[in-house]
Every structure is written in C-alpha cells, then in structure tokens.
Amino acid sequence: MIVKVCGMREPANIRAVEECGVDWIGFIFYPRSPRCLTAKPAYLPQKARRIGVFVDALREEILLRAAEYGLHGVQLHGNETPDLCRAMQSAGFKVIKALPAQAIDRCTDYEGVCDYFLFDSPTPQHGGSGVAFDWAQLDRYRLTTPFLLSGGLGPENLAALLRWNHPQWAGIDLNSRFERQPAIKDVEKLHAYISRFRAHNF
C-alpha cells in the first residue's frame, strides 16, 4: 500500500515525515491553499517520491514546477482534461487525477491517461477539508486504474479503514488530520498511524 503525506512546506518537517517511511510526499502549488508553497524548501525528499499538486494550472506552469522541484508525479485536483493528463504521462510523470467521491462516473473519461485516481471528500478548497466521506460510495468503481483514498483519514477512523477493502485500492493520502497547523505535521502522531497501517496484512 502506498502512503502519501500531502501539504508539506517546512524543511525539518519534510525530513522528519520522510523518515516515517512514507512513499510519496505532496507539495501544493495552488495559491488558494493554506499549504501552498511560496518558496523552495531547503530540504526536498531524497527517498520519498515528490508529487506536485495542482488545480487547473496551465501545462507550462506544471512543467516549470516539475523541473524546479524534481517532481516524479503530478496530482491534478481541478477540471483538467484527459488530454492534459496524457501530456503529463508523455512527459514522463506519474499522473494522479483527484475527484470527489460522488464523481466516480467521470473516471471513465480518464481511464488509460492517468496512473491513479484519488478519491476525496467534496470541498470548495479542492482537498484538505479533514472530513471523511462514506467509502461505500466506491463500491460503484469498476475500472482497472488503481486509486488512493483521501479525505479525513486519521486515527479515529483507522480501525474502520483496516476493515475496509476494494480490489483497486492502492494506498492512502494523509494531510489535515495530522497537522499542528497548516503544512506542519505532527510527526509522532503520523509515525504511530503509519506503523499500525503498515502492520496490517492487506
């Protein structure tokens, strides 16, 4: 299972979160987000894969940020077209298309042009709401593209998460439930959660 932690910004915090054994670390390039990066951190992950999070950004902006930050993948949270997803794949990036859980029917348009879907709770802020959705909505998902589960994942629903399953479920995306303040993660809380999650036999 992939473990992604999103919304990182401070160098020491990035390094500490990486040491928790996460697979991907997300950097947000959406100006309206309280976790938006405004300057390049002094430390960027060396072991975890770097994922850039964008909302309706132009292709040129995505490629510029990808080069500047050495991104391995892009997570697209807006109304990006399948053509943009295909272009990002062709440029060599893993593509994660984020959609609110109730928009599963839209996945068909992106099948074959993204590497993962990410299902999140609906919010005007395009993520980071800290609110979970009913995972039973994903019972309708029948495509072959694997997906990450997001939206309000935290210690209070970990037991339920470990009882849940789906054939295309590939990982989790953690963010606001582990924050002391926007973009600053509680490393001890995160480490304890990841240890329990990793110990489960999926």
C-alpha positions as CSV (number, residue, x, y, z in Angstrom):
1,M,0.0,0.0,0.0
2,I,1.2,3.5,-0.9
3,V,1.4,6.0,1.9
4,K,1.3,9.6,0.7
5,V,1.5,12.6,3.0
6,C,0.4,15.9,1.4
7,G,0.8,19.6,2.1
8,M,4.4,19.8,3.2
9,R,6.4,23.0,3.3
10,E,9.0,23.2,6.2
11,P,12.4,21.6,5.6
12,A,12.8,19.9,9.0
13,N,9.2,18.7,9.0
14,I,9.6,17.3,5.5
15,R,12.7,15.4,6.5
16,A,11.1,14.0,9.7
17,V,8.0,12.9,7.8
18,E,10.1,11.2,5.2
19,E,11.8,9.2,8.0
20,C,8.4,7.9,8.9
21,G,8.7,5.7,5.9
22,V,6.2,7.4,3.6
23,D,6.3,6.6,-0.1
24,W,5.2,9.9,-1.6
25,I,5.3,13.5,-0.3
26,G,2.9,16.1,-1.8
27,F,3.7,19.7,-2.4
28,I,0.8,22.0,-3.1
29,F,1.1,24.7,-5.8
30,Y,-2.5,26.0,-5.6
31,P,-2.4,29.7,-4.4
32,R,-5.7,29.5,-2.5
33,S,-4.5,26.6,-0.3
34,P,-3.1,27.5,3.2
35,R,-0.4,24.8,2.4
36,C,0.7,26.4,-0.8
37,L,4.5,26.5,-1.4
38,T,5.7,30.1,-2.0
39,A,9.4,29.3,-1.9
40,K,11.5,26.2,-2.5
41,P,12.3,24.4,0.8
42,A,15.9,24.0,1.8
43,Y,15.3,20.2,2.0
44,L,13.3,18.1,-0.5
45,P,12.7,14.4,-0.1
46,Q,15.5,12.1,-1.2
47,K,13.8,8.7,-0.6
48,A,10.1,9.5,-0.9
49,R,8.8,10.4,-4.4
50,R,7.9,14.1,-4.9
51,I,4.3,14.8,-6.0
52,G,3.2,18.2,-7.2
53,V,-0.4,19.1,-6.5
54,F,-2.1,21.5,-9.0
55,V,-5.6,22.9,-9.6
56,D,-6.4,23.9,-13.1
57,A,-2.8,25.0,-13.8
58,L,-1.5,25.5,-17.3
59,R,0.7,22.8,-18.8
60,E,3.6,25.2,-18.9
61,E,3.3,26.0,-15.2
62,I,3.2,22.4,-14.3
63,L,6.3,21.6,-16.3
64,L,8.1,24.6,-14.8
65,R,7.4,23.5,-11.2
66,A,8.2,19.9,-12.1
67,A,11.7,20.9,-13.3
68,E,12.3,23.2,-10.4
69,Y,11.3,20.7,-7.7
70,G,12.4,17.5,-9.4
71,L,8.8,16.1,-9.3
72,H,8.2,12.5,-10.0
73,G,4.5,12.8,-10.4
74,V,1.6,15.3,-10.6
75,Q,-1.7,15.3,-8.8
76,L,-4.4,17.2,-10.7
77,H,-7.3,18.4,-8.5
78,G,-9.3,20.6,-10.8
79,N,-11.1,20.3,-14.1
80,E,-8.1,19.1,-16.0
81,T,-8.8,17.4,-19.3
82,P,-7.8,13.9,-20.3
83,D,-5.6,15.4,-22.9
84,L,-3.6,17.2,-20.2
85,C,-3.2,14.0,-18.2
86,R,-2.0,12.3,-21.3
87,A,0.5,15.0,-22.0
88,M,1.9,14.8,-18.5
89,Q,2.2,11.0,-18.8
90,S,4.1,11.5,-22.1
91,A,6.4,13.9,-20.4
92,G,7.4,11.1,-18.0
93,F,5.3,11.8,-14.9
94,K,3.1,9.6,-12.9
95,V,-0.4,11.2,-13.1
96,I,-2.9,11.1,-10.2
97,K,-6.3,12.5,-11.1
98,A,-8.2,13.6,-8.0
99,L,-12.0,13.5,-8.0
100,P,-14.7,13.9,-5.3
101,A,-16.1,10.5,-4.4
102,Q,-19.5,11.2,-5.8
103,A,-18.0,11.9,-9.3
104,I,-16.9,8.3,-9.9
105,D,-18.8,8.3,-13.2
106,R,-16.2,10.9,-14.6
107,C,-13.4,8.3,-14.1
108,T,-14.3,6.7,-17.4
109,D,-13.0,9.8,-19.3
110,Y,-9.6,9.4,-17.6
111,E,-9.2,5.7,-17.9
112,G,-5.9,5.0,-19.6
113,V,-4.5,8.5,-19.3
114,C,-3.7,8.6,-15.6
115,D,-1.8,6.2,-13.4
116,Y,-4.0,6.6,-10.3
117,F,-7.2,8.2,-9.2
118,L,-7.5,9.8,-5.8
119,F,-11.0,9.9,-4.2
120,D,-11.5,12.8,-1.8
121,S,-14.4,14.5,0.1
122,P,-16.1,17.2,-1.9
123,T,-14.9,20.7,-0.8
124,P,-14.6,24.1,-2.4
125,Q,-10.9,24.1,-1.3
126,H,-10.1,21.1,-3.5
127,G,-8.9,19.0,-0.6
128,G,-7.6,19.4,2.9
129,S,-11.1,19.6,4.5
130,G,-10.4,17.0,7.2
131,V,-13.8,15.5,6.5
132,A,-14.2,11.8,5.6
133,F,-16.8,10.6,3.1
134,D,-18.7,7.3,3.0
135,W,-16.3,4.8,1.5
136,A,-19.3,2.7,0.4
137,Q,-19.7,5.1,-2.5
138,L,-16.6,3.5,-4.0
139,D,-18.4,0.2,-4.4
140,R,-19.6,1.5,-7.8
141,Y,-16.0,1.9,-9.0
142,R,-15.3,-0.9,-11.5
143,L,-12.4,0.4,-13.7
144,T,-8.9,-1.0,-13.7
145,T,-6.9,2.1,-12.7
146,P,-5.8,1.8,-9.1
147,F,-6.8,4.6,-6.6
148,L,-5.7,6.3,-3.4
149,L,-8.2,7.0,-0.6
150,S,-8.2,10.5,0.8
151,G,-10.4,12.8,2.8
152,G,-10.4,13.0,6.6
153,L,-8.2,9.9,7.2
154,G,-6.9,9.9,10.8
155,P,-6.5,7.8,14.0
156,E,-10.2,8.0,14.8
157,N,-11.2,6.0,11.6
158,L,-8.1,3.8,11.2
159,A,-9.8,0.7,12.7
160,A,-12.6,1.1,10.2
161,L,-10.1,1.6,7.4
162,L,-8.3,-1.6,8.2
163,R,-11.6,-3.5,7.9
164,W,-12.3,-1.9,4.5
165,N,-11.2,-3.2,1.2
166,H,-11.6,-2.7,-2.6
167,P,-9.8,-4.6,-5.4
168,Q,-8.3,-1.4,-6.9
169,W,-7.4,0.3,-3.6
170,A,-3.7,1.1,-3.8
171,G,-2.9,3.5,-0.9
172,I,-3.9,6.4,1.3
173,D,-3.3,10.2,1.3
174,L,-2.8,11.8,4.7
175,N,-3.0,15.5,5.4
176,S,-5.0,17.7,7.7
177,R,-5.9,15.2,10.4
178,F,-2.1,15.1,11.3
179,E,-1.4,18.8,11.4
180,R,-0.4,21.0,14.3
181,Q,-1.1,24.0,11.9
182,P,-1.4,24.1,8.1
183,A,1.6,22.5,6.4
184,I,3.2,21.4,9.8
185,K,2.6,17.7,10.5
186,D,2.6,16.1,14.0
187,V,5.4,13.6,13.3
188,E,4.8,11.3,16.3
189,K,1.1,11.0,15.5
190,L,1.9,10.3,11.9
191,H,4.5,7.7,12.7
192,A,2.2,5.9,15.1
193,Y,-0.6,5.8,12.4
194,I,1.7,4.6,9.6
195,S,3.2,1.9,11.8
196,R,-0.3,0.5,12.5
197,F,-1.3,0.8,8.9
198,R,1.9,-0.9,7.6
199,A,1.5,-3.8,10.2
200,H,-1.9,-4.7,8.7
201,N,-1.9,-7.6,6.2
202,F,-3.8,-6.3,3.2
